[in-house]
Amino acid sequence: MSSIKICTKKALFDTAPDFYGLFFEDINRSGDGGLYPEMLRNRAFEDSILPKRCEPLKGTYGFVTPEGWRDQFNNGEGLERWLEGIEKTPVPAWYAHGVSMELNVEDRLNANRLAALDLTFEPGGSVTNIGFRGLSLVQGQSYDLYLFAKGRVKLSVNLESADCHVYARESLDIDAPEYTRFDLSLCPDQTDPDARFTLSSDSGGTLMIGFISLMPRDTYKGHGMRKDLMEMLKNTHSRFLRFPGGCIVEGFTKETAIRFPHMIGPVWERPSHNLMWHYRTTNGLGYHEYLQICEDLDLEPMYVVNCGLTCQGRKPEFFEGEELEQWIREAFDAIDYAIAPARSRWGRLRAQAGHPEPFKLTYLEIGNENDREVYFSRYEKFYHAIHQRYPQLKLISNTHTEKLGLPTQIVDEHLYSTADTFVTAAKKYCDYHRNGPEIFIGEYAVTSGLDIGNLKSALAETMYLMDAEKNQDIVRLTAYAPLFQNVDYTAWYPNLIAFNNHACYGIPFYHALSMLSKSHGQRLLCTRSDVKNGYPEPEGLNGLIAYQEGTRVRNVKVDGRPAGFSHGIIGSVTHHEDGSLELTSDYTDQLEGYPNMGHIPPHTAFVTFGEEEASHCTYDLEVLLLSPDQEIDIAVWAHSTPMLFSRDETDPFYTSWNPVYTDRYVWSIKQGQGRFASVNRFNYSYFGSTSPLPIRYGEYNHFQVVTRHGGFDCYLNGLLVQTAEMVPYPMIAELASEDDTYIYVKIVNFDKTHEAVEICLDCGIQAIYEAELLTGCPKDTNSLEEPLKVSPVTRTFDNGADTFTYQASAYSFSVLRLKKAILREVS
């Protein structure tokens, strides 16, 4: 039996009021066609236009930036897998039948538009938009259309089924020599989530459309956001919203960085731009809209500004001189737009957009995931400029700039890793200096390993946050990432909330997050626990990673049996007549399939041996090492994890061994020394000690690794030279907080067996209490078909006392809501 002792006599400290928050980045088409419920895809007709200064790659398949970063394009449709079932068309999402259709890049609506749609209708001709995998229509609901157009044509404006059954029809006669706005409303007589929008003409004619939009009239509080997705956000009980990114803040070129002036004003005057998540946005979800979302959901706004850098992970460009000064001015302008009075320059623009009173603006982050000297100098410049002018704002750094002597209020730390890493990762905050800056865990999620987006990963993430809560005297803010995923346009997986054009659901951790934030309490209580420990239980193949070209290996065996080459995860092997294998690092072909190959160190080869994954085995190999500079990793428990974008097990990327998402444990050998690490992508988490190794250079050395429960033993030329012991973690995690009425006890059981937990308090509680419980099978996930498969249930118990036993289900998260027998007096 496990036990938890809770001391209520003296609280440790007050809880952080904004501890739980949200982070929105326009990824997975979560803006246009998502939270911003535009129904017509490619409404500005600009999707097929390449980003400025980028060159095409293999026709319209992709493009390459001036600095050499590559991405898929597919004529503006995005990732190749998004094209499944989509008929090709020269103008994405638009299809012409009996109509000449082309882009006109000269006769545009305004200077910020890149193109207009030039149409010549034959009698009976039509042009159709298929939306974001269909238009979702609800019988009796109104949908508002407007377009800026010129020409001479009599149109029928229809909402119809995929087989042309008409649900709503209005007539529109256009006779305009210059661009003119036309508005109308459509009300379908049937519900259909896979409808189409069609313009047709019985008589024929010409039409130039500069911009077009179709939106549902019924939006959240009438402010233009999709109601069900906003309700999902509301039900997280969060306290702040970080926006607009994320990597999109930086962009992959100077032109694709997000700029404040492009996110305000009438949407048809806002420039569009390509996001690094493989599609173009029209910026309908802009700066004003983010601030309105915060107001509607009572969230503290956290604005992220570009500090003069494009994405450092995607071959960056740097803004210098006057260009850099312009970024500082734009930061000032954005702040003034939010908080300046209506009589000011930017306040007047805000008032013209319908909000004369100032919004709130609480936090401002300088850059996103930036680092190194090029960031430090810019951070210092931005910090001093903004803090001097707006001292009330709480400023956030991307890294520990206080270690460089720079003023630092809050540091943003990110964690993407395995479930096993998450269960202990937040304990590091126990060692942080209490007089240092506050910590913002700005992005976190289990994104690798064999448990992603399921109940087990949710429990690991919950344990991580509970440990962070125990340190909220310095950890003051947290936000899961990413927030939204349109399941038809997935670029990253997992995401907190998934949706299509008419339905949505939360992943298991969505429900855990809601449970955590609802029971946050006002004061953290001291707890003492006696629980059993466990270890990660990995399994996988054995392998070898070489960091120099031409490394040779021979006599590879698993459990005494020869094991042949099985997967060239990075590079491949050349077979020699003497039986040895030479590792080669040519991954040119792999580069086409994996755009993130740029993150891999040069001259790297990574291969596996054998086909049968195991948790316990003896792995032998002989490696020719010529000098201490020759670095290798001997890998065990190597396993292929799903690509971040994939949730479909029929997708070949889901199960294929790939160069970016193969996790492993390694015995890392460099400069004659060995050390151990668990490796997620190419992020090394070292454990254990470093030891010198008696390597015989200039000849083959016999390495043997014996894997077992809790670690592995390492032999060199027949001698036991190192032993790797994994870091254990508690199978039961606990946390307690209180307000003036209730004590909230949070318990995670990370084990596969049920556990009785004795709870001891130093105060009286009422016998009847409620427990909110999230449990199921560890691999269980939610889906559009089963949106609540993993969701909390509330149960009532009557055994509450100063000492009582709670039965924690296997693989579960419980929140016990204990009502105090004698309420705390409030002074």
C-alpha positions in Angstrom: 0.0 0.0 0.0 1.2 3.5 -0.8 0.7 6.3 1.6 0.4 10.1 1.4 0.6 12.5 4.4 -0.9 16.0 3.9 -0.1 18.9 6.2 -2.7 21.6 6.1 -1.4 23.6 9.2 1.0 25.6 7.1 0.7 26.1 3.4 4.0 26.1 1.4 3.1 29.1 -0.7 0.2 30.6 -2.7 -0.4 29.0 -6.1 0.5 30.9 -9.2 -2.8 32.4 -10.5 -1.8 32.1 -14.2 -0.2 28.7 -13.9 -2.3 27.0 -16.6 -2.6 28.6 -20.0 -3.0 28.0 -23.7 -0.6 28.5 -26.7 -2.0 29.1 -30.2 0.0 28.7 -33.3 -1.4 28.5 -36.8 -0.4 24.9 -37.5 -2.5 22.1 -39.0 -4.7 24.7 -40.7 -6.0 25.7 -37.3 -6.6 29.4 -38.3 -8.4 29.8 -41.6 -11.0 27.0 -41.7 -10.5 26.3 -38.0 -10.9 28.6 -35.0 -11.4 31.3 -37.6 -14.3 29.6 -39.4 -13.8 30.8 -43.0 -15.5 28.2 -45.2 -13.9 29.0 -48.5 -10.3 27.7 -48.9 -8.0 30.0 -50.8 -10.4 32.9 -50.5 -7.7 35.4 -51.7 -6.6 33.1 -54.6 -3.0 33.3 -53.6 -2.2 29.8 -52.3 -0.4 28.7 -55.5 2.0 31.7 -55.5 5.5 30.8 -54.2 6.9 32.7 -51.2 9.0 35.6 -52.3 12.6 34.9 -53.2 12.0 31.1 -53.0 12.8 28.9 -56.0 10.6 25.9 -57.1 11.8 22.4 -56.4 10.8 19.6 -58.7 8.2 21.7 -60.5 5.4 22.6 -58.0 6.3 19.8 -55.5 8.4 22.1 -53.3 10.5 25.1 -52.9 13.9 26.1 -51.5 14.6 29.3 -49.6 17.5 31.6 -50.4 19.4 30.1 -47.4 18.7 26.5 -48.6 15.8 25.3 -46.4 13.3 23.1 -48.3 9.6 22.6 -47.9 6.8 20.9 -49.8 4.4 23.1 -51.7 2.4 21.0 -54.3 1.1 24.1 -56.1 -0.1 25.6 -52.8 -2.1 22.6 -51.6 0.5 21.9 -48.9 1.8 18.5 -47.9 1.5 15.8 -50.5 -0.5 13.6 -48.2 -3.1 16.3 -47.9 -3.9 15.8 -51.6 -5.4 12.3 -51.2 -8.8 12.3 -52.9 -8.4 15.9 -54.1 -8.7 16.5 -57.8 -5.9 18.6 -59.2 -6.7 22.2 -60.1 -4.5 25.1 -61.1 -6.1 27.3 -58.4 -6.2 25.4 -55.1 -9.8 24.6 -53.9 -11.4 26.2 -57.0 -12.8 24.1 -59.9 -14.1 25.4 -63.2 -16.7 23.7 -65.4 -17.4 25.6 -68.6 -15.4 28.6 -67.3 -12.1 29.9 -68.3 -10.3 30.4 -64.9 -6.9 31.9 -64.3 -5.1 34.2 -61.9 -4.7 37.8 -62.7 -1.7 39.3 -60.9 -2.0 42.8 -62.4 -5.6 43.8 -61.8 -5.9 43.2 -58.1 -8.3 44.5 -55.4 -5.6 46.5 -53.6 -1.8 46.8 -53.2 -1.7 44.0 -50.5 -3.4 41.4 -52.7 -1.2 39.2 -54.9 -3.8 38.1 -57.4 -7.4 38.1 -58.4 -9.5 35.3 -59.9 -10.3 36.0 -63.6 -13.4 34.1 -64.8 -15.1 33.9 -68.2 -18.3 32.0 -68.0 -19.7 30.1 -71.0 -23.5 29.8 -70.8 -24.2 27.2 -68.1 -20.7 27.4 -66.7 -19.9 27.2 -63.0 -17.0 27.5 -60.6 -16.9 25.6 -57.3 -15.0 25.9 -54.1 -14.7 22.7 -52.0 -13.7 24.4 -48.8 -11.6 22.6 -46.2 -12.6 19.1 -47.2 -16.1 20.3 -47.7 -18.3 23.0 -46.3 -20.2 22.1 -43.1 -23.8 23.3 -43.4 -26.5 23.1 -40.8 -30.1 23.3 -41.8 -31.7 26.6 -41.0 -28.5 28.4 -40.1 -27.4 31.5 -42.0 -24.1 31.9 -43.8 -22.9 35.3 -44.8 -21.1 35.9 -48.1 -19.3 38.9 -49.4 -17.1 39.4 -52.4 -15.2 42.2 -54.1 -15.8 41.8 -57.8 -16.2 43.5 -61.1 -17.4 42.6 -64.5 -20.8 41.8 -66.1 -22.5 38.6 -65.3 -25.7 37.2 -63.8 -24.9 34.7 -61.2 -26.6 31.9 -59.3 -24.9 31.6 -55.9 -25.4 28.1 -54.5 -24.7 25.9 -51.5 -25.0 22.4 -52.8 -24.1 18.8 -52.2 -21.1 17.0 -53.8 -23.5 15.7 -56.4 -25.0 19.1 -57.1 -28.2 19.0 -55.1 -29.0 22.6 -54.2 -29.5 23.5 -50.5 -29.6 27.3 -50.8 -29.7 29.6 -53.8 -29.5 33.3 -54.3 -29.2 35.5 -57.4 -26.5 38.1 -57.9 -26.4 40.5 -60.9 -23.0 42.1 -61.3 -22.5 45.0 -63.6 -19.5 46.9 -62.2 -16.5 48.4 -64.1 -14.5 48.7 -60.8 -14.2 46.5 -57.8 -17.4 46.6 -55.8 -18.5 44.8 -52.6 -21.5 42.5 -52.8 -23.1 40.9 -49.8 -25.8 38.3 -49.4 -26.9 35.5 -47.0 -27.6 31.9 -47.7 -29.7 29.6 -45.5 -29.5 25.8 -46.4 -32.6 23.6 -46.1 -30.5 20.5 -45.2 -27.5 19.6 -43.0 -24.4 18.4 -44.9 -20.8 18.4 -43.7 -19.5 17.9 -47.2 -21.2 20.6 -49.2 -19.8 22.9 -52.0 -20.0 26.5 -52.8 -20.8 27.3 -56.5 -21.1 30.3 -58.7 -22.9 29.6 -62.0 -24.2 31.6 -64.9 -27.0 30.5 -67.3 -26.2 33.3 -69.8 -22.4 33.5 -69.4 -20.3 36.6 -68.8 -17.1 37.9 -67.3 -16.1 38.2 -63.6 -13.0 39.3 -61.7 -13.1 38.4 -58.0 -10.5 40.2 -55.8 -11.5 38.6 -52.5 -14.4 36.4 -51.3 -15.5 35.1 -47.9 -18.2 32.9 -46.5 -18.7 32.6 -42.8 -21.3 31.2 -40.4 -23.3 34.0 -38.8 -23.5 32.2 -35.5 -20.1 32.6 -33.9 -18.8 32.7 -30.3 -20.3 35.8 -28.7 -20.7 37.3 -32.2 -17.0 37.9 -32.5 -16.3 35.7 -35.5 -14.8 32.5 -33.8 -16.0 29.0 -34.2 -18.3 28.2 -31.3 -17.5 24.6 -30.5 -13.7 25.2 -30.6 -14.0 28.3 -28.3 -16.1 26.2 -25.9 -13.3 23.6 -25.9 -10.9 26.4 -24.9 -13.2 27.7 -22.2 -13.5 24.3 -20.7 -9.8 24.0 -20.1 -10.2 26.7 -17.3 -7.0 28.3 -18.5 -5.8 31.7 -17.5 -3.7 33.1 -20.4 -3.2 32.7 -24.1 0.3 32.9 -25.8 0.0 33.9 -29.5 0.6 34.0 -32.4 3.5 31.4 -32.2 5.6 29.5 -32.2 7.9 29.2 -35.2 5.6 31.1 -37.4 6.6 34.3 -35.5 10.1 33.9 -37.0 9.2 32.6 -40.4 11.5 30.7 -42.8 12.5 33.9 -44.7 12.4 37.6 -43.9 9.1 37.9 -45.9 7.4 35.1 -44.0 8.0 36.4 -40.5 4.7 37.6 -38.8 4.4 41.4 -38.7 1.9 43.3 -36.6 0.8 45.7 -39.4 -0.3 42.7 -41.5 -2.6 41.4 -38.7 -4.9 44.4 -38.3 -7.4 46.3 -40.4 -10.0 44.9 -42.8 -9.2 41.3 -43.6 -9.3 41.9 -47.3 -6.5 44.5 -46.9 -4.3 42.2 -44.8 -1.4 40.6 -46.7 -1.3 36.9 -46.7 1.8 34.9 -46.1 3.2 31.4 -46.2 3.5 29.7 -42.9 6.3 27.3 -42.3 3.7 24.7 -41.6 3.2 24.2 -45.4 0.3 26.5 -46.3 -0.7 30.2 -46.8 -2.8 32.1 -44.4 -4.9 35.2 -45.1 -4.4 36.5 -41.5 -8.1 36.6 -40.9 -7.2 35.5 -37.4 -5.1 38.5 -36.6 -3.8 40.5 -33.7 -7.2 42.2 -32.9 -8.9 38.8 -33.0 -6.4 37.3 -30.6 -7.0 40.1 -28.1 -10.8 39.6 -28.5 -10.4 35.9 -27.9 -8.6 36.7 -24.7 -11.3 39.1 -23.6 -14.1 36.7 -24.5 -12.5 33.8 -22.5 -11.1 36.0 -19.7 -7.5 35.1 -20.6 -4.4 37.2 -20.0 -2.8 38.0 -23.4 0.8 36.9 -24.0 2.1 38.4 -27.3 5.2 37.0 -28.9 7.2 39.5 -31.0 9.9 38.7 -33.6 13.2 40.1 -32.4 14.9 40.3 -35.8 15.5 36.7 -36.6 14.0 34.1 -38.8 13.7 30.5 -37.5 17.2 29.4 -36.3 16.3 25.8 -37.0 15.6 26.5 -40.6 18.7 28.2 -42.0 18.0 31.6 -40.6 18.3 35.2 -42.0 19.1 38.1 -39.7 17.5 41.6 -39.7 20.2 44.3 -39.1 20.4 48.1 -38.8 17.2 49.9 -39.8 15.3 46.7 -40.4 15.9 45.7 -36.8 14.9 49.1 -35.6 11.6 48.7 -37.5 10.9 45.5 -35.5 11.2 47.4 -32.3 8.8 50.1 -33.6 6.3 47.4 -34.6 6.5 46.0 -31.1 5.7 49.4 -29.7 2.8 49.8 -32.2 1.3 46.4 -31.3 1.4 47.2 -27.6 -0.2 50.6 -28.2 -2.9 49.0 -30.4 -3.8 46.8 -27.4 -3.7 49.3 -24.5 -3.5 52.9 -25.8 -6.6 55.1 -25.4 -9.0 55.5 -28.3 -7.8 59.0 -29.0 -4.3 57.8 -29.8 -3.2 56.7 -33.3 -3.4 53.0 -32.7 -6.3 53.3 -30.3 -8.3 54.9 -33.1 -7.6 51.9 -35.4 -8.7 49.6 -32.6 -11.9 51.6 -32.1 -12.6 51.5 -35.9 -12.3 47.7 -35.6 -15.1 47.8 -33.0 -13.3 48.0 -29.7 -12.8 51.6 -28.4 -11.9 50.5 -24.9 -8.3 49.2 -24.4 -7.7 45.5 -24.3 -5.5 43.9 -21.7 -1.9 43.0 -22.5 -0.1 41.3 -19.6 2.9 39.4 -21.0 5.3 40.0 -23.9 7.8 37.4 -25.1 10.9 38.5 -27.0 11.4 36.0 -29.8 10.6 32.3 -30.0 13.0 29.5 -29.4 15.9 31.8 -30.1 19.4 31.3 -28.6 23.1 32.1 -29.0 24.8 35.5 -29.3 22.7 36.6 -32.3 19.7 36.4 -29.9 21.3 37.7 -26.8 22.2 41.1 -28.4 18.7 41.5 -29.8 17.0 40.4 -26.6 18.9 43.0 -24.6 18.0 45.7 -27.1 14.3 44.8 -27.1 14.2 44.3 -23.4 15.5 47.8 -22.5 13.5 49.5 -25.2 10.2 47.9 -24.2 10.7 47.9 -20.4 11.6 51.6 -20.4 8.4 52.5 -22.3 6.0 49.9 -20.8 7.4 48.9 -17.4 4.1 47.2 -16.5 4.5 44.5 -19.0 6.0 41.2 -17.9 8.8 40.3 -20.3 9.8 36.8 -21.3 13.2 35.6 -22.5 13.7 32.5 -24.7 16.6 31.2 -22.6 18.5 31.9 -19.4 19.8 35.3 -20.3 20.3 36.1 -16.6 23.4 33.8 -16.7 24.9 36.4 -19.1 24.1 39.3 -16.7 21.1 40.4 -18.7 17.9 41.6 -17.0 15.5 38.6 -17.1 12.1 38.5 -15.6 10.7 35.2 -17.0 12.5 32.4 -18.9 10.6 30.2 -21.5 11.6 26.6 -21.4 10.2 23.9 -23.8 10.1 20.2 -23.5 9.2 17.6 -26.2 10.1 14.1 -25.4 9.0 10.6 -24.3 6.5 9.6 -21.7 9.3 8.1 -19.6 11.2 11.4 -19.7 8.1 13.4 -18.6 7.5 11.5 -15.4 10.6 12.9 -13.8 11.6 15.9 -16.0 10.0 18.6 -13.8 12.0 17.5 -10.7 14.9 19.6 -12.0 13.1 22.7 -10.8 13.8 21.7 -7.2 17.4 22.6 -7.9 16.7 26.0 -9.5 17.8 29.1 -7.6 14.8 30.6 -5.8 16.1 34.2 -6.4 16.4 33.6 -10.2 13.9 34.5 -12.9 10.4 32.9 -13.0 10.0 29.9 -15.3 7.4 29.6 -18.1 7.1 26.1 -19.5 5.9 27.6 -22.8 5.6 24.4 -24.8 5.5 20.8 -23.7 4.1 17.5 -25.0 5.0 13.9 -25.2 5.9 13.7 -28.9 8.0 10.6 -29.2 8.3 7.0 -28.0 5.5 4.4 -28.3 2.9 6.4 -26.3 1.8 9.6 -28.0 -1.6 11.2 -27.6 -3.0 8.4 -25.5 -3.9 7.8 -21.9 -0.4 6.8 -20.8 1.2 9.9 -22.3 -1.5 12.0 -20.7 -0.6 10.5 -17.3 3.1 11.2 -17.9 2.3 14.8 -18.8 0.1 15.1 -15.7 2.9 13.9 -13.5 5.2 16.5 -15.1 2.8 19.3 -14.3 2.2 18.1 -10.8 6.0 18.2 -10.2 6.0 21.7 -11.8 3.1 22.7 -9.4 5.2 21.7 -6.5 7.8 24.3 -7.7 5.4 27.1 -8.6 7.2 29.5 -6.3 9.4 29.8 -9.5 7.4 27.9 -12.2 4.6 30.4 -12.8 3.2 29.6 -16.2 2.7 26.5 -18.4 1.2 25.8 -21.8 0.7 22.6 -23.8 1.7 22.7 -27.5 0.3 22.7 -30.1 -3.3 23.6 -29.4 -5.3 22.7 -32.5 -5.2 20.1 -35.3 -7.5 19.9 -38.3 -7.4 16.2 -38.9 -7.5 16.6 -42.6 -4.4 18.8 -42.7 -2.1 17.4 -40.0 1.5 18.7 -40.0 2.2 17.9 -36.3 0.9 15.3 -33.9 -0.2 15.2 -31.2 -2.3 18.4 -30.5 -4.6 19.2 -27.6 -7.8 19.6 -29.6 -8.5 17.9 -32.9 -11.3 18.8 -35.3 -12.7 18.6 -38.8 -15.1 21.1 -40.4 -18.0 20.1 -38.1 -16.8 18.2 -35.0 -14.0 18.2 -32.5 -12.6 16.3 -29.5 -9.9 16.6 -26.9 -7.0 14.1 -26.6 -6.8 12.4 -23.2 -4.5 15.0 -21.8 -7.1 17.7 -22.7 -9.3 16.2 -20.0 -6.4 15.8 -17.6 -5.5 19.5 -18.1 -9.1 20.6 -17.4 -9.0 18.5 -14.2 -5.7 20.0 -13.1 -6.7 23.6 -13.7 -10.2 23.2 -12.0 -8.5 21.9 -8.9 -5.6 24.3 -8.8 -6.5 25.7 -5.4 -5.1 28.9 -3.7 -2.3 27.4 -1.6 0.0 24.5 -2.1 0.2 22.1 0.8 3.2 20.0 2.1 2.9 16.3 1.3 5.0 13.3 2.2 4.6 10.0 0.3 5.8 6.4 0.5 5.3 4.8 -2.9 7.0 2.2 -5.0 9.3 3.0 -7.9 9.5 1.7 -11.4 11.7 1.9 -14.5 11.1 2.6 -18.1 10.4 -0.7 -20.0 11.8 0.0 -23.5 12.2 -2.6 -26.3 13.6 -2.4 -29.7 16.4 -3.3 -32.1 20.1 -2.9 -31.7 22.1 -0.6 -33.9 25.2 1.6 -34.5 25.5 5.3 -35.1 28.8 6.5 -36.6 29.8 10.2 -36.9 32.7 9.7 -39.3 32.4 8.4 -42.8 33.5 4.8 -43.5 33.2 3.3 -40.0 33.5 -0.5 -40.3 31.7 -3.2 -38.2 31.7 -7.0 -38.3 30.5 -10.1 -36.5 27.2 -8.6 -35.3 25.2 -11.0 -33.1 22.1 -10.9 -31.0 21.9 -13.6 -28.3 24.7 -15.4 -30.0 23.1 -15.6 -33.4 24.3 -13.6 -36.4 22.2 -10.4 -37.0 22.2 -8.8 -40.4 21.8 -5.2 -41.4 18.0 -4.4 -41.2 17.4 -0.6 -41.5 19.4 2.2 -42.9 17.8 4.9 -40.8 20.5 7.5 -41.9 22.7 6.4 -44.7 23.3 2.8 -45.3 26.0 0.1 -45.5 28.5 -1.3 -48.0 29.2 -5.0 -47.8 32.9 -6.0 -48.1 34.4 -9.4 -49.1 35.9 -9.9 -45.6 32.4 -9.9 -44.1 32.6 -6.4 -42.7 30.1 -3.6 -43.2 31.1 0.0 -44.0 28.7 2.7 -42.8 28.0 5.4 -45.4 26.3 8.7 -44.6 24.9 9.5 -48.0 21.2 10.3 -47.3 20.4 12.3 -50.4 17.4 10.2 -51.2 16.1 10.3 -47.6 16.3 14.0 -47.7 13.4 14.2 -50.1 11.1 12.4 -47.7 12.1 14.0 -44.5 12.4 17.8 -44.6 13.9 17.8 -41.0 17.0 16.0 -42.1 18.8 19.4 -41.8 18.8 18.9 -38.0 21.0 15.8 -38.3 24.8 16.2 -37.8 26.8 15.9 -41.0 28.6 12.6 -41.9 26.2 10.6 -39.7 25.2 7.1 -40.4 22.6 5.2 -38.3 21.8 1.5 -39.0 20.1 -1.3 -37.1 20.7 -5.0 -37.0 18.2 -7.8 -36.8 14.4 -7.7 -37.1 13.0 -8.8 -33.8 12.5 -6.1 -31.1 13.4 -7.2 -27.6 13.6 -5.9 -24.1 16.3 -8.2 -22.9 19.2 -9.5 -25.0 22.9 -9.8 -25.5 24.2 -7.7 -28.4 27.8 -8.3 -29.8 29.6 -6.4 -32.5 33.2 -5.6 -33.5 34.0 -2.0 -34.6 37.2 -0.8 -36.2 38.3 2.3 -34.3 41.3 4.2 -35.7 41.7 7.1 -33.3 40.0 8.8 -30.3 38.4 11.3 -32.7 36.3 8.5 -34.1 32.9 8.8 -32.4 30.3 6.1 -32.2 27.0 5.3 -30.4 26.2 1.7 -29.7 22.4 1.7 -29.7 20.0 -0.6 -27.8 16.2 -0.5 -27.7 16.0 1.5 -30.9 12.4 1.8 -32.1 10.6 3.7 -34.7 8.1 6.1 -33.4 5.2 7.7 -35.3 6.0 10.8 -37.2 4.6 13.9 -35.4 2.1 14.5 -38.2 0.7 11.0 -38.3 -2.1 9.4 -36.4 -3.3 7.0 -39.2 -1.6 3.6 -38.7 -2.2 2.9 -42.4 0.1 5.8 -43.3 3.4 4.3 -44.4 5.3 7.0 -42.5 3.6 5.8 -39.3 5.5 2.5 -39.0 8.5 3.1 -41.3 11.9 3.6 -39.7 12.7 7.2 -40.3 15.8 9.3 -39.7 14.3 11.9 -37.4 12.0 9.9 -35.1 13.8 6.8 -34.1 14.4 6.8 -30.3 17.1 4.7 -28.6 19.4 4.3 -25.6 23.0 4.6 -26.4 26.5 3.7 -25.0 28.2 6.8 -26.5 31.9 6.5 -27.1 34.0 9.6 -27.8 37.6 10.6 -27.1 38.2 7.2 -25.4 35.4 7.7 -22.9 32.0 6.1 -22.5 28.7 7.5 -21.2 25.0 6.7 -21.5 22.1 8.6 -22.9 18.5 8.2 -23.9 18.1 9.9 -27.2 14.9 11.5 -28.6 15.6 12.5 -32.2 19.1 13.9 -31.7 18.5 15.3 -28.2 20.6 13.5 -25.7 19.6 13.1 -22.1 22.7 11.8 -20.4 22.6 9.7 -17.2 25.2 7.9 -15.1 28.9 8.6 -15.0 31.5 9.0 -17.7 34.4 6.5 -17.7 37.6 6.0 -19.7 37.7 2.9 -21.9 40.7 0.7 -22.7 40.1 0.9 -26.5 42.7 -0.6 -28.8 43.0 1.9 -31.6 43.9 0.7 -35.1 42.1 -2.6 -34.7 38.7 -4.1 -34.3 37.3 -3.9 -30.7 34.7 -6.3 -29.4 31.8 -4.5 -27.8 29.0 -6.4 -25.9 25.9 -4.9 -24.4 23.6 -6.9 -22.2 20.2 -5.3 -21.7 18.1 -6.1 -18.6 15.3 -4.6 -16.5 16.4 -1.2 -15.3 19.6 -0.8 -17.3 22.3 -2.5 -19.4 25.9 -3.8 -18.8 28.7 -2.9 -21.2 31.7 -5.0 -22.0 34.8 -4.1 -24.0 37.1 -6.9 -25.3 35.7 -9.2 -22.7 35.9 -6.9 -19.7 32.9 -5.3 -17.9 33.8 -1.6 -18.2 30.5 0.2 -17.5 27.0 -0.4 -16.1 24.0 1.8 -17.1 21.3 2.2 -14.5 18.2 3.9 -15.6 16.7 6.6 -13.4 13.8 5.2 -11.4 10.5 7.1 -11.1 7.6 6.8 -8.6 4.6 4.8 -9.9 2.3 7.0 -7.7 2.5 10.8 -8.0 0.7 13.0 -5.5 -0.1 16.7 -5.0 -2.3 18.6 -2.6 -3.6 22.1 -2.6 -6.5 24.0 -0.9 -8.8 26.9 -0.9 -10.9 28.1 2.0 -13.5 25.3 1.5 -11.8 22.3 -0.1 -8.6 20.3 -0.1 -7.7 19.0 -3.6 -5.7 15.8 -3.6 -4.3 14.7 -7.0 -3.1 11.2 -7.5 -1.6 9.6 -10.6 -1.2 5.8 -10.7 1.3 5.2 -13.6 1.4 1.4 -12.9 -0.5 -1.4 -14.7 -1.9 -2.6 -11.4 -4.5 -1.1 -9.0 -3.0 0.5 -5.9 -4.5 1.2 -2.5 -3.4 4.6 -1.2 -3.7 5.6 2.4 -4.3 9.3 2.8 -3.5 10.9 6.2 -4.5 14.5 7.0 -3.9 16.7 10.0 -7.4 18.2 9.8 -10.9 16.9 9.8 -12.9 16.5 6.5 -16.4 15.6 5.7 -17.1 11.9 5.1 -18.7 12.4 1.7 -16.3 13.5 -1.1 -16.1 13.4 -4.8 -13.3 12.0 -7.0 -13.0 12.9 -10.6 -11.3 9.9 -12.4 -9.6 9.6 -15.8 -8.6 6.0 -16.6 -8.7 3.3 -19.2 -6.3 1.2 -21.1 -2.9 2.8 -21.5 -3.0 2.9 -25.3 -6.6 4.3 -25.4 -7.0 7.5 -27.5 -9.9 9.7 -28.5 -11.2 10.3 -32.0 -13.9 11.8 -34.0 -15.7 8.5 -33.8 -15.2 8.1 -30.1 -14.5 11.6 -28.8 -15.0 10.7 -25.1 -13.4 7.3 -25.0 -10.9 8.6 -22.5 -12.7 11.2 -20.4 -13.3 11.8 -16.7 -16.1 10.4 -14.6 -17.1 11.7 -11.2 -17.7 9.3 -8.3 -18.9 9.9 -4.8 -17.4 8.2 -1.8 -18.4 8.2 1.9 -15.2 7.1 3.7 -13.6 10.5 4.1 -11.7 10.9 7.4 -8.4 12.2 8.7 -7.1 8.8 7.7 -8.7 6.9 4.9 -7.9 4.7 1.9 -8.5 5.6 -1.7 -8.3 2.8 -4.4 -6.3 4.2 -7.3 -7.2 2.4 -10.5 -4.4 1.2 -12.8 -3.3 3.9 -15.3 -5.4 6.6 -13.7 -5.5 10.2 -12.7 -7.7 11.1 -9.8 -8.7 14.4 -8.2 -10.2 14.1 -4.8 -12.3 17.1 -3.6 -12.4 16.9 0.2 -14.6 19.4 2.0 -13.1 20.6 5.2 -15.0 19.8 8.4 -14.0 23.2 9.9 -13.6 25.9 7.4 -10.4 28.0 7.5 -11.1 31.4 9.0 -10.4 34.2 6.5 -8.8 37.2 8.0 
